Amino acid sequence: TLDPSEAQATALAVLATEPELRAQASASPSAVSVEVERKIPTLLLRVVGLPTLTVKATATAEPRTP
């Protein structure tokens, strides 16, 4: 099982190394979940009024027994 507070803190520390990400992390004794969001500047779409696109991703990891 995981230590939820340690798992969450570790996930947030790793995500903090990417300053352009907005990130959230949560953890339970059985899994760690992260959600990230980043705004990406556009080049050609800027012409039609879209200067940025927002990309979002979520993931959940569970420990495995070796």
All heavy atoms as TSV, in Angstrom:
chain	resi	resn	atom	element	x	y	z
A	1	THR	N	N	0.839	-1.197	0.000
A	1	THR	CA	C	0.000	0.000	0.000
A	1	THR	C	C	0.875	1.249	0.000
A	1	THR	O	O	2.044	1.208	0.370
A	1	THR	CB	C	-0.943	0.036	1.223
A	1	THR	OG1	O	-0.164	0.107	2.396
A	1	THR	CG2	C	-1.867	-1.154	1.250
A	2	LEU	N	N	0.268	2.341	-0.405
A	2	LEU	CA	C	0.973	3.617	-0.479
A	2	LEU	C	C	0.718	4.457	0.766
A	2	LEU	O	O	-0.324	4.341	1.397
A	2	LEU	CB	C	0.468	4.424	-1.685
A	2	LEU	CG	C	0.695	3.866	-3.065
A	2	LEU	CD1	C	-0.056	4.699	-4.089
A	2	LEU	CD2	C	2.170	3.864	-3.388
A	3	ASP	N	N	1.648	5.329	1.062
A	3	ASP	CA	C	1.414	6.387	2.046
A	3	ASP	C	C	0.820	7.539	1.242
A	3	ASP	O	O	1.543	8.190	0.467
A	3	ASP	CB	C	2.732	6.789	2.703
A	3	ASP	CG	C	2.604	7.962	3.648
A	3	ASP	OD1	O	1.591	8.705	3.572
A	3	ASP	OD2	O	3.512	8.160	4.462
A	4	PRO	N	N	-0.483	7.819	1.355
A	4	PRO	CA	C	-1.115	8.813	0.491
A	4	PRO	C	C	-0.477	10.200	0.541
A	4	PRO	O	O	-0.282	10.827	-0.502
A	4	PRO	CB	C	-2.567	8.857	0.994
A	4	PRO	CG	C	-2.788	7.520	1.602
A	4	PRO	CD	C	-1.464	7.145	2.203
A	5	SER	N	N	-0.125	10.684	1.724
A	5	SER	CA	C	0.455	12.031	1.792
A	5	SER	C	C	1.837	12.077	1.148
A	5	SER	O	O	2.181	13.032	0.450
A	5	SER	CB	C	0.488	12.553	3.228
A	5	SER	OG	O	1.234	11.697	4.046
A	6	GLU	N	N	2.631	11.039	1.322
A	6	GLU	CA	C	3.959	10.992	0.699
A	6	GLU	C	C	3.835	10.844	-0.822
A	6	GLU	O	O	4.563	11.492	-1.583
A	6	GLU	CB	C	4.785	9.838	1.262
A	6	GLU	CG	C	6.191	9.792	0.714
A	6	GLU	CD	C	7.021	8.648	1.289
A	6	GLU	OE1	O	6.642	8.075	2.324
A	6	GLU	OE2	O	8.057	8.342	0.675
A	7	ALA	N	N	2.906	10.012	-1.270
A	7	ALA	CA	C	2.716	9.818	-2.704
A	7	ALA	C	C	2.247	11.108	-3.372
A	7	ALA	O	O	2.740	11.482	-4.437
A	7	ALA	CB	C	1.707	8.697	-2.951
A	8	GLN	N	N	1.332	11.811	-2.744
A	8	GLN	CA	C	0.850	13.069	-3.302
A	8	GLN	C	C	1.965	14.111	-3.333
A	8	GLN	O	O	2.155	14.798	-4.334
A	8	GLN	CB	C	-0.337	13.593	-2.493
A	8	GLN	CG	C	-0.893	14.884	-3.051
A	8	GLN	CD	C	-2.051	15.425	-2.244
A	8	GLN	OE1	O	-2.244	15.055	-1.087
A	8	GLN	NE2	N	-2.835	16.296	-2.845
A	9	ALA	N	N	2.713	14.221	-2.254
A	9	ALA	CA	C	3.810	15.191	-2.193
A	9	ALA	C	C	4.872	14.889	-3.250
A	9	ALA	O	O	5.393	15.803	-3.897
A	9	ALA	CB	C	4.430	15.199	-0.800
A	10	THR	N	N	5.194	13.626	-3.448
A	10	THR	CA	C	6.185	13.244	-4.455
A	10	THR	C	C	5.687	13.573	-5.860
A	10	THR	O	O	6.432	14.123	-6.677
A	10	THR	CB	C	6.522	11.746	-4.338
A	10	THR	OG1	O	7.038	11.499	-3.024
A	10	THR	CG2	C	7.538	11.324	-5.380
A	11	ALA	N	N	4.434	13.262	-6.129
A	11	ALA	CA	C	3.872	13.572	-7.451
A	11	ALA	C	C	3.899	15.076	-7.700
A	11	ALA	O	O	4.305	15.529	-8.776
A	11	ALA	CB	C	2.450	13.039	-7.554
A	12	LEU	N	N	3.503	15.874	-6.724
A	12	LEU	CA	C	3.502	17.331	-6.895
A	12	LEU	C	C	4.920	17.876	-7.048
A	12	LEU	O	O	5.146	18.813	-7.817
A	12	LEU	CB	C	2.785	18.001	-5.722
A	12	LEU	CG	C	1.271	17.807	-5.691
A	12	LEU	CD1	C	0.690	18.338	-4.395
A	12	LEU	CD2	C	0.616	18.450	-6.899
A	13	ALA	N	N	5.882	17.292	-6.340
A	13	ALA	CA	C	7.274	17.742	-6.465
A	13	ALA	C	C	7.801	17.477	-7.873
A	13	ALA	O	O	8.487	18.322	-8.457
A	13	ALA	CB	C	8.149	17.050	-5.427
A	14	VAL	N	N	7.484	16.322	-8.430
A	14	VAL	CA	C	7.924	16.010	-9.796
A	14	VAL	C	C	7.245	16.941	-10.790
A	14	VAL	O	O	7.883	17.489	-11.697
A	14	VAL	CB	C	7.642	14.528	-10.138
A	14	VAL	CG1	C	7.879	14.257	-11.613
A	14	VAL	CG2	C	8.500	13.611	-9.277
A	15	LEU	N	N	5.953	17.160	-10.625
A	15	LEU	CA	C	5.220	18.037	-11.537
A	15	LEU	C	C	5.687	19.483	-11.441
A	15	LEU	O	O	5.631	20.220	-12.422
A	15	LEU	CB	C	3.723	17.941	-11.258
A	15	LEU	CG	C	3.095	16.585	-11.585
A	15	LEU	CD1	C	1.706	16.489	-10.987
A	15	LEU	CD2	C	3.066	16.357	-13.087
A	16	ALA	N	N	6.170	19.897	-10.292
A	16	ALA	CA	C	6.639	21.275	-10.099
A	16	ALA	C	C	7.898	21.567	-10.913
A	16	ALA	O	O	8.240	22.727	-11.115
A	16	ALA	CB	C	6.899	21.540	-8.620
A	17	THR	N	N	8.561	20.538	-11.406
A	17	THR	CA	C	9.762	20.761	-12.228
A	17	THR	C	C	9.402	21.290	-13.614
A	17	THR	O	O	10.282	21.679	-14.369
A	17	THR	CB	C	10.607	19.476	-12.361
A	17	THR	OG1	O	9.850	18.489	-13.066
A	17	THR	CG2	C	11.023	18.947	-10.996
A	18	GLU	N	N	8.119	21.260	-13.948
A	18	GLU	CA	C	7.631	21.806	-15.219
A	18	GLU	C	C	6.802	23.052	-14.909
A	18	GLU	O	O	5.599	22.962	-14.660
A	18	GLU	CB	C	6.765	20.776	-15.952
A	18	GLU	CG	C	7.514	19.573	-16.437
A	18	GLU	CD	C	8.472	19.899	-17.567
A	18	GLU	OE1	O	8.227	20.864	-18.321
A	18	GLU	OE2	O	9.472	19.183	-17.703
A	19	PRO	N	N	7.430	24.228	-14.893
A	19	PRO	CA	C	6.741	25.437	-14.429
A	19	PRO	C	C	5.543	25.867	-15.277
A	19	PRO	O	O	4.683	26.577	-14.790
A	19	PRO	CB	C	7.833	26.506	-14.443
A	19	PRO	CG	C	8.895	25.978	-15.335
A	19	PRO	CD	C	8.793	24.486	-15.294
A	20	GLU	N	N	5.443	25.410	-16.503
A	20	GLU	CA	C	4.326	25.822	-17.351
A	20	GLU	C	C	3.087	24.950	-17.171
A	20	GLU	O	O	2.051	25.201	-17.771
A	20	GLU	CB	C	4.757	25.838	-18.813
A	20	GLU	CG	C	5.821	26.888	-19.093
A	20	GLU	CD	C	6.236	26.919	-20.542
A	20	GLU	OE1	O	5.522	26.365	-21.392
A	20	GLU	OE2	O	7.281	27.518	-20.830
A	21	LEU	N	N	3.187	23.918	-16.335
A	21	LEU	CA	C	2.051	23.036	-16.087
A	21	LEU	C	C	1.221	23.532	-14.912
A	21	LEU	O	O	1.760	23.997	-13.910
A	21	LEU	CB	C	2.517	21.626	-15.739
A	21	LEU	CG	C	3.101	20.762	-16.828
A	21	LEU	CD1	C	3.485	19.403	-16.242
A	21	LEU	CD2	C	2.128	20.571	-17.966
A	22	ARG	N	N	-0.088	23.405	-15.048
A	22	ARG	CA	C	-0.972	23.506	-13.889
A	22	ARG	C	C	-1.268	22.070	-13.508
A	22	ARG	O	O	-1.704	21.282	-14.352
A	22	ARG	CB	C	-2.268	24.228	-14.271
A	22	ARG	CG	C	-2.260	25.663	-13.829
A	22	ARG	CD	C	-3.486	26.445	-14.199
A	22	ARG	NE	N	-4.739	25.828	-13.816
A	22	ARG	CZ	C	-5.890	26.159	-14.361
A	22	ARG	NH1	N	-5.959	27.051	-15.315
A	22	ARG	NH2	N	-7.005	25.578	-13.962
A	23	ALA	N	N	-1.015	21.707	-12.276
A	23	ALA	CA	C	-1.126	20.301	-11.911
A	23	ALA	C	C	-1.830	20.115	-10.580
A	23	ALA	O	O	-1.749	20.958	-9.691
A	23	ALA	CB	C	0.265	19.678	-11.848
A	24	GLN	N	N	-2.513	18.976	-10.484
A	24	GLN	CA	C	-3.125	18.535	-9.244
A	24	GLN	C	C	-2.767	17.067	-9.067
A	24	GLN	O	O	-2.621	16.338	-10.046
A	24	GLN	CB	C	-4.646	18.673	-9.297
A	24	GLN	CG	C	-5.146	20.080	-9.426
A	24	GLN	CD	C	-6.665	20.122	-9.482
A	24	GLN	OE1	O	-7.321	19.112	-9.719
A	24	GLN	NE2	N	-7.224	21.286	-9.272
A	25	ALA	N	N	-2.656	16.664	-7.827
A	25	ALA	CA	C	-2.388	15.259	-7.536
A	25	ALA	C	C	-3.205	14.849	-6.325
A	25	ALA	O	O	-3.425	15.642	-5.414
A	25	ALA	CB	C	-0.900	15.031	-7.268
A	26	SER	N	N	-3.643	13.617	-6.338
A	26	SER	CA	C	-4.340	13.055	-5.186
A	26	SER	C	C	-3.865	11.624	-5.024
A	26	SER	O	O	-3.375	11.004	-5.967
A	26	SER	CB	C	-5.857	13.112	-5.379
A	26	SER	OG	O	-6.241	12.363	-6.513
A	27	ALA	N	N	-3.994	11.123	-3.826
A	27	ALA	CA	C	-3.518	9.760	-3.565
A	27	ALA	C	C	-4.388	9.094	-2.515
A	27	ALA	O	O	-4.988	9.755	-1.669
A	27	ALA	CB	C	-2.067	9.785	-3.111
A	28	SER	N	N	-4.427	7.794	-2.609
A	28	SER	CA	C	-5.089	6.947	-1.620
A	28	SER	C	C	-4.115	5.821	-1.296
A	28	SER	O	O	-3.045	5.745	-1.902
A	28	SER	CB	C	-6.395	6.389	-2.207
A	28	SER	OG	O	-6.109	5.446	-3.220
A	29	PRO	N	N	-4.447	4.940	-0.393
A	29	PRO	CA	C	-3.530	3.824	-0.118
A	29	PRO	C	C	-3.317	2.893	-1.312
A	29	PRO	O	O	-2.374	2.117	-1.342
A	29	PRO	CB	C	-4.209	3.082	1.035
A	29	PRO	CG	C	-5.021	4.127	1.727
A	29	PRO	CD	C	-5.516	5.012	0.617
A	30	SER	N	N	-4.180	3.006	-2.333
A	30	SER	CA	C	-4.058	2.074	-3.456
A	30	SER	C	C	-3.722	2.718	-4.798
A	30	SER	O	O	-3.505	2.003	-5.773
A	30	SER	CB	C	-5.364	1.287	-3.609
A	30	SER	OG	O	-6.435	2.178	-3.858
A	31	ALA	N	N	-3.661	4.070	-4.879
A	31	ALA	CA	C	-3.391	4.685	-6.180
A	31	ALA	C	C	-2.986	6.149	-6.034
A	31	ALA	O	O	-3.292	6.795	-5.043
A	31	ALA	CB	C	-4.619	4.592	-7.078
A	32	VAL	N	N	-2.296	6.640	-7.072
A	32	VAL	CA	C	-1.939	8.060	-7.188
A	32	VAL	C	C	-2.529	8.545	-8.503
A	32	VAL	O	O	-2.345	7.902	-9.542
A	32	VAL	CB	C	-0.408	8.271	-7.214
A	32	VAL	CG1	C	-0.077	9.746	-7.358
A	32	VAL	CG2	C	0.241	7.695	-5.984
A	33	SER	N	N	-3.228	9.670	-8.460
A	33	SER	CA	C	-3.813	10.252	-9.673
A	33	SER	C	C	-3.264	11.652	-9.867
A	33	SER	O	O	-3.102	12.401	-8.901
A	33	SER	CB	C	-5.335	10.314	-9.560
A	33	SER	OG	O	-5.876	9.024	-9.467
A	34	VAL	N	N	-2.977	11.987	-11.119
A	34	VAL	CA	C	-2.517	13.334	-11.438
A	34	VAL	C	C	-3.343	13.877	-12.603
A	34	VAL	O	O	-3.817	13.127	-13.451
A	34	VAL	CB	C	-1.014	13.390	-11.790
A	34	VAL	CG1	C	-0.151	13.009	-10.608
A	34	VAL	CG2	C	-0.692	12.540	-12.977
A	35	GLU	N	N	-3.508	15.179	-12.584
A	35	GLU	CA	C	-4.185	15.887	-13.671
A	35	GLU	C	C	-3.325	17.087	-14.011
A	35	GLU	O	O	-2.921	17.835	-13.119
A	35	GLU	CB	C	-5.560	16.338	-13.205
A	35	GLU	CG	C	-6.387	16.997	-14.275
A	35	GLU	CD	C	-7.785	17.323	-13.785
A	35	GLU	OE1	O	-8.404	16.464	-13.132
A	35	GLU	OE2	O	-8.236	18.444	-14.054
A	36	VAL	N	N	-2.986	17.228	-15.275
A	36	VAL	CA	C	-2.149	18.344	-15.709
A	36	VAL	C	C	-2.833	19.109	-16.823
A	36	VAL	O	O	-3.640	18.562	-17.577
A	36	VAL	CB	C	-0.743	17.880	-16.164
A	36	VAL	CG1	C	0.042	17.301	-15.013
A	36	VAL	CG2	C	-0.831	16.904	-17.301
A	37	GLU	N	N	-2.486	20.386	-16.902
A	37	GLU	CA	C	-3.025	21.257	-17.940
A	37	GLU	C	C	-1.933	22.226	-18.357
A	37	GLU	O	O	-1.182	22.721	-17.523
A	37	GLU	CB	C	-4.216	22.023	-17.371
A	37	GLU	CG	C	-4.887	22.948	-18.331
A	37	GLU	CD	C	-6.089	23.625	-17.704
A	37	GLU	OE1	O	-6.952	22.939	-17.127
A	37	GLU	OE2	O	-6.143	24.858	-17.782
A	38	ARG	N	N	-1.872	22.475	-19.652
A	38	ARG	CA	C	-0.868	23.404	-20.162
A	38	ARG	C	C	-1.438	24.153	-21.361
A	38	ARG	O	O	-2.115	23.564	-22.196
A	38	ARG	CB	C	0.388	22.646	-20.584
A	38	ARG	CG	C	1.488	23.540	-21.080
A	38	ARG	CD	C	2.724	22.762	-21.390
A	38	ARG	NE	N	3.752	23.674	-21.867
A	38	ARG	CZ	C	4.924	23.311	-22.286
A	38	ARG	NH1	N	5.260	22.038	-22.277
A	38	ARG	NH2	N	5.783	24.191	-22.708
A	39	LYS	N	N	-1.138	25.429	-21.426
A	39	LYS	CA	C	-1.529	26.230	-22.582
A	39	LYS	C	C	-0.368	26.232	-23.568
A	39	LYS	O	O	0.767	26.497	-23.197
A	39	LYS	CB	C	-1.879	27.653	-22.168
A	39	LYS	CG	C	-3.159	27.703	-21.383
A	39	LYS	CD	C	-3.653	29.109	-21.212
A	39	LYS	CE	C	-4.894	29.057	-20.362
A	39	LYS	NZ	N	-6.056	29.512	-21.046
A	40	ILE	N	N	-0.675	25.903	-24.810
A	40	ILE	CA	C	0.326	25.815	-25.865
A	40	ILE	C	C	0.100	26.984	-26.829
A	40	ILE	O	O	-1.006	27.136	-27.356
A	40	ILE	CB	C	0.198	24.484	-26.643
A	40	ILE	CG1	C	0.228	23.291	-25.704
A	40	ILE	CG2	C	1.246	24.387	-27.733
A	40	ILE	CD1	C	1.525	23.056	-25.017
A	41	PRO	N	N	1.127	27.789	-27.074
A	41	PRO	CA	C	0.954	28.869	-28.050
A	41	PRO	C	C	0.812	28.300	-29.467
A	41	PRO	O	O	1.434	27.298	-29.808
A	41	PRO	CB	C	2.233	29.703	-27.921
A	41	PRO	CG	C	3.199	28.860	-27.179
A	41	PRO	CD	C	2.452	27.791	-26.458
A	42	THR	N	N	-0.033	28.941	-30.251
A	42	THR	CA	C	-0.218	28.498	-31.635
A	42	THR	C	C	0.484	29.470	-32.579
A	42	THR	O	O	0.800	30.591	-32.213
A	42	THR	CB	C	-1.709	28.446	-31.997
A	42	THR	OG1	O	-2.247	29.759	-31.908
A	42	THR	CG2	C	-2.470	27.501	-31.092
A	43	LEU	N	N	0.703	29.020	-33.783
A	43	LEU	CA	C	1.286	29.889	-34.807
A	43	LEU	C	C	0.232	30.237	-35.851
A	43	LEU	O	O	-0.214	31.370	-35.939
A	43	LEU	CB	C	2.495	29.226	-35.454
A	43	LEU	CG	C	3.683	28.969	-34.521
A	43	LEU	CD1	C	4.778	28.202	-35.240
A	43	LEU	CD2	C	4.224	30.267	-33.983
A	44	LEU	N	N	-0.192	29.261	-36.603
A	44	LEU	CA	C	-1.140	29.526	-37.680
A	44	LEU	C	C	-2.540	29.842	-37.159
A	44	LEU	O	O	-3.240	30.674	-37.734
A	44	LEU	CB	C	-1.191	28.341	-38.643
A	44	LEU	CG	C	0.100	28.072	-39.415
A	44	LEU	CD1	C	-0.052	26.833	-40.275
A	44	LEU	CD2	C	0.475	29.265	-40.269
A	45	LEU	N	N	-2.970	29.202	-36.098
A	45	LEU	CA	C	-4.315	29.448	-35.572
A	45	LEU	C	C	-4.455	30.842	-34.966
A	45	LEU	O	O	-5.560	31.350	-34.803
A	45	LEU	CB	C	-4.675	28.393	-34.527
A	45	LEU	CG	C	-4.879	26.984	-35.082
A	45	LEU	CD1	C	-5.123	26.000	-33.952
A	45	LEU	CD2	C	-6.025	26.955	-36.068
A	46	ARG	N	N	-3.354	31.458	-34.659
A	46	ARG	CA	C	-3.362	32.827	-34.134
A	46	ARG	C	C	-4.048	33.780	-35.124
A	46	ARG	O	O	-4.726	34.712	-34.727
A	46	ARG	CB	C	-1.916	33.260	-33.887
A	46	ARG	CG	C	-1.725	34.447	-33.039
A	46	ARG	CD	C	-0.245	34.617	-32.789
A	46	ARG	NE	N	0.266	33.453	-32.067
A	46	ARG	CZ	C	0.927	33.506	-30.929
A	46	ARG	NH1	N	1.200	34.661	-30.399
A	46	ARG	NH2	N	1.339	32.421	-30.340
A	47	VAL	N	N	-3.884	33.484	-36.410
A	47	VAL	CA	C	-4.463	34.317	-37.464
A	47	VAL	C	C	-5.994	34.362	-37.367
A	47	VAL	O	O	-6.615	35.370	-37.656
A	47	VAL	CB	C	-4.025	33.805	-38.858
A	47	VAL	CG1	C	-4.711	34.556	-39.975
A	47	VAL	CG2	C	-2.519	33.885	-38.991
A	48	VAL	N	N	-6.602	33.262	-36.932
A	48	VAL	CA	C	-8.062	33.204	-36.821
A	48	VAL	C	C	-8.541	33.423	-35.384
A	48	VAL	O	O	-9.667	33.091	-35.034
A	48	VAL	CB	C	-8.630	31.877	-37.383
A	48	VAL	CG1	C	-8.421	31.789	-38.871
A	48	VAL	CG2	C	-8.048	30.682	-36.667
A	49	GLY	N	N	-7.673	33.979	-34.541
A	49	GLY	CA	C	-8.079	34.348	-33.195
A	49	GLY	C	C	-7.864	33.314	-32.111
A	49	GLY	O	O	-8.413	33.440	-31.019
A	50	LEU	N	N	-7.084	32.276	-32.369
A	50	LEU	CA	C	-6.765	31.274	-31.352
A	50	LEU	C	C	-5.272	31.347	-31.020
A	50	LEU	O	O	-4.462	30.615	-31.581
A	50	LEU	CB	C	-7.120	29.869	-31.838
A	50	LEU	CG	C	-8.601	29.550	-31.964
A	50	LEU	CD1	C	-8.795	28.219	-32.654
A	50	LEU	CD2	C	-9.268	29.544	-30.603
A	51	PRO	N	N	-4.893	32.217	-30.099
A	51	PRO	CA	C	-3.473	32.363	-29.783
A	51	PRO	C	C	-2.897	31.198	-28.972
A	51	PRO	O	O	-1.697	30.972	-28.989
A	51	PRO	CB	C	-3.412	33.659	-28.986
A	51	PRO	CG	C	-4.773	33.795	-28.383
A	51	PRO	CD	C	-5.723	33.165	-29.373
A	52	THR	N	N	-3.777	30.462	-28.265
A	52	THR	CA	C	-3.309	29.310	-27.490
A	52	THR	C	C	-4.336	28.183	-27.552
A	52	THR	O	O	-5.517	28.417	-27.800
A	52	THR	CB	C	-3.089	29.658	-25.997
A	52	THR	OG1	O	-4.323	30.068	-25.429
A	52	THR	CG2	C	-2.035	30.724	-25.806
A	53	LEU	N	N	-3.854	26.981	-27.312
A	53	LEU	CA	C	-4.712	25.814	-27.130
A	53	LEU	C	C	-4.407	25.249	-25.749
A	53	LEU	O	O	-3.254	25.291	-25.295
A	53	LEU	CB	C	-4.430	24.742	-28.181
A	53	LEU	CG	C	-4.782	25.085	-29.621
A	53	LEU	CD1	C	-4.338	23.959	-30.550
A	53	LEU	CD2	C	-6.272	25.322	-29.765
A	54	THR	N	N	-5.415	24.723	-25.087
A	54	THR	CA	C	-5.225	24.107	-23.778
A	54	THR	C	C	-5.215	22.593	-23.940
A	54	THR	O	O	-6.128	22.021	-24.535
A	54	THR	CB	C	-6.339	24.524	-22.804
A	54	THR	OG1	O	-6.320	25.953	-22.686
A	54	THR	CG2	C	-6.125	23.912	-21.433
A	55	VAL	N	N	-4.178	21.963	-23.409
A	55	VAL	CA	C	-4.037	20.514	-23.441
A	55	VAL	C	C	-4.163	20.007	-22.011
A	55	VAL	O	O	-3.523	20.539	-21.102
A	55	VAL	CB	C	-2.666	20.109	-24.032
A	55	VAL	CG1	C	-2.502	18.609	-24.026
A	55	VAL	CG2	C	-2.504	20.666	-25.430
A	56	LYS	N	N	-5.006	18.986	-21.821
A	56	LYS	CA	C	-5.209	18.411	-20.489
A	56	LYS	C	C	-4.967	16.906	-20.547
A	56	LYS	O	O	-5.247	16.269	-21.565
A	56	LYS	CB	C	-6.639	18.639	-20.008
A	56	LYS	CG	C	-7.002	20.082	-19.809
A	56	LYS	CD	C	-8.444	20.193	-19.333
A	56	LYS	CE	C	-8.851	21.643	-19.183
A	56	LYS	NZ	N	-10.222	21.762	-18.667
A	57	ALA	N	N	-4.468	16.367	-19.444
A	57	ALA	CA	C	-4.268	14.922	-19.355
A	57	ALA	C	C	-4.468	14.477	-17.907
A	57	ALA	O	O	-4.195	15.237	-16.977
A	57	ALA	CB	C	-2.869	14.543	-19.819
A	58	THR	N	N	-4.955	13.270	-17.746
A	58	THR	CA	C	-5.086	12.672	-16.420
A	58	THR	C	C	-4.487	11.271	-16.471
A	58	THR	O	O	-4.484	10.626	-17.517
A	58	THR	CB	C	-6.557	12.583	-15.968
A	58	THR	OG1	O	-7.278	11.789	-16.916
A	58	THR	CG2	C	-7.194	13.942	-15.846
A	59	ALA	N	N	-3.984	10.843	-15.337
A	59	ALA	CA	C	-3.416	9.500	-15.249
A	59	ALA	C	C	-3.525	8.993	-13.819
A	59	ALA	O	O	-3.498	9.776	-12.866
A	59	ALA	CB	C	-1.967	9.491	-15.688
A	60	THR	N	N	-3.644	7.696	-13.692
A	60	THR	CA	C	-3.678	7.052	-12.375
A	60	THR	C	C	-2.694	5.898	-12.389
A	60	THR	O	O	-2.613	5.147	-13.357
A	60	THR	CB	C	-5.094	6.526	-12.064
A	60	THR	OG1	O	-5.995	7.629	-12.067
A	60	THR	CG2	C	-5.146	5.857	-10.699
A	61	ALA	N	N	-1.911	5.800	-11.322
A	61	ALA	CA	C	-0.946	4.705	-11.181
A	61	ALA	C	C	-1.247	3.927	-9.907
A	61	ALA	O	O	-1.615	4.508	-8.891
A	61	ALA	CB	C	0.468	5.255	-11.130
A	62	GLU	N	N	-1.103	2.629	-10.001
A	62	GLU	CA	C	-1.304	1.752	-8.857
A	62	GLU	C	C	-0.048	0.919	-8.644
A	62	GLU	O	O	0.586	0.493	-9.611
A	62	GLU	CB	C	-2.494	0.826	-9.102
A	62	GLU	CG	C	-3.796	1.558	-9.329
A	62	GLU	CD	C	-4.924	0.640	-9.739
A	62	GLU	OE1	O	-4.673	-0.539	-10.077
A	62	GLU	OE2	O	-6.069	1.108	-9.722
A	63	PRO	N	N	0.329	0.674	-7.386
A	63	PRO	CA	C	1.520	-0.151	-7.151
A	63	PRO	C	C	1.268	-1.601	-7.539
A	63	PRO	O	O	0.143	-2.085	-7.475
A	63	PRO	CB	C	1.770	-0.010	-5.650
A	63	PRO	CG	C	0.432	0.342	-5.076
A	63	PRO	CD	C	-0.299	1.103	-6.142
A	64	ARG	N	N	2.328	-2.264	-7.977
A	64	ARG	CA	C	2.276	-3.678	-8.312
A	64	ARG	C	C	3.101	-4.465	-7.307
A	64	ARG	O	O	4.114	-3.996	-6.828
A	64	ARG	CB	C	2.844	-3.946	-9.692
A	64	ARG	CG	C	2.033	-3.416	-10.796
A	64	ARG	CD	C	2.588	-3.981	-12.078
A	64	ARG	NE	N	2.211	-3.139	-13.193
A	64	ARG	CZ	C	2.599	-3.333	-14.413
A	64	ARG	NH1	N	3.435	-4.321	-14.675
A	64	ARG	NH2	N	2.213	-2.541	-15.383
A	65	THR	N	N	2.671	-5.646	-7.068
A	65	THR	CA	C	3.457	-6.537	-6.218
A	65	THR	C	C	4.587	-7.129	-7.056
A	65	THR	O	O	4.321	-7.663	-8.134
A	65	THR	CB	C	2.565	-7.673	-5.667
A	65	THR	OG1	O	1.444	-7.088	-5.025
A	65	THR	CG2	C	3.340	-8.533	-4.686
A	66	PRO	N	N	5.842	-7.004	-6.590
A	66	PRO	CA	C	6.961	-7.532	-7.390
A	66	PRO	C	C	6.938	-9.046	-7.512
A	66	PRO	O	O	6.373	-9.759	-6.800
A	66	PRO	CB	C	8.206	-7.080	-6.663
A	66	PRO	CG	C	7.758	-6.497	-5.383
A	66	PRO	CD	C	6.274	-6.408	-5.399
